[in-house]
Amino acid sequence: MLGQGATETAEGGAWRRCAVAAAMVMATAVFAPPAGAETLTIGTGSNRGVYIQLGKAICDIVKREMRGYACKAVTSKGSIDNLIGLKKGTYDLGIVQSDIQYHAVNGTGTFANIGALKGIYSLFSAHPESLAVVTKKDSGIRTIDDMKGRRIDIGKVKSGTNATMRLLFEAMNEPLSNFPLVANLDIKQQYEGICKRRVDTSAFLAGHPNSNVRKLIELCDINFVQVRGDAVDRLLASNPYYVRAIISKDTYDQMKDDIETIGLVATVMTSDKMDAATAYYLTKAVFENLHFVQSKHRAFLRLHPFEMARKGMTAPRHPGAAQYLREVGRLP
């Protein structure tokens, strides 16, 4: 009897091993690369921005790691343009700011008139786009509370910088009417505004290091304002697409301290036109080659897999991406 039981156990073990092997084969078949070449097109942003660098890095990984796929990163007008491209099928992937993603899936903000977009999915997030509030070194402004009663520039109307600054002052319970001057300067005007003391503070919402901020540092002595405190806590609690961020002291020359601030997150999105296999292998390829992405721009140096899986993701997760992220323990 003992010999027979041992034989049955061995046979059972062999059967289980075969079953596991069969399941693995089936999983591979579900997520098999395409037989013919397939090109993924990524909508990014301007040639001078960070989005195009992210798109190029993803494409390099795709071409190297995903057999049967080609990839190209194309310039665009930014987040909203990329979402439109996803809906139309012009783009397979689009880089979208986290607040735009939120409003698109909820039919709020910019999308209040047209309603929520259907059939768009999130894959993962990338670098933060941090709010940099700058001032002359001798202005006496160190934190956002010091800005009260000063001449401020909150960025161009309808820009991400402008929207963020308005929310910040709202959280501070400081109506813009309390300030002696509220300017809406474009980039070129911002240089003169700060350096010639026409305004006391100016703001940039961007991936860092940023060429415009770097130029401003070269033109005149500036400090960065700490964006922290109870008002920031309130803003984050009521606006889930914002995150805490740090502009580290090694980001720009002459910085002495890390700067606490807030920011949005660049997110990588797709549509229901992308199949599960492509979403799975794309997410897998990026996460398993994160060091390569980090090497392509200083804004990517602090990318962390756990944060990339969770931060800024308000759109439904693509099933293929979700499966990979659950497999590696990045999602519950």
Buried (B, 14 or more C-beta within 10 A) or exposed (E): EEEEEEEEEEEEEEEEEEEEEEEEEEEEEEBEEEEEEBEBBBBBBEEEBBBBBBBBBBBBBBBEBBEEBEBBBBBBEBBBBBBBBBBEEBBBBBBBBBBBBBBBBBBEEBBEEEEEBEEBBBBBBBBBBBBBBBBBEEBEBEEBBBBEEBBBBBBBEEBBBBBBBBBBBBBBEBEEEEBEEBBBBEBEBBBBBBBEEBBBBBBBBBBBBBEBBBEBBEEBEBBBBBBBBEBBEBBBEEBEBBBBBBBBEEBBEEBEEBBBBBBBBBBBBBBBEBBBBBBBBBBBBBBBBBEBBBEBBBBBBEBEBEBBBBBBBBBBBBBBBBBBBEEEEBBE
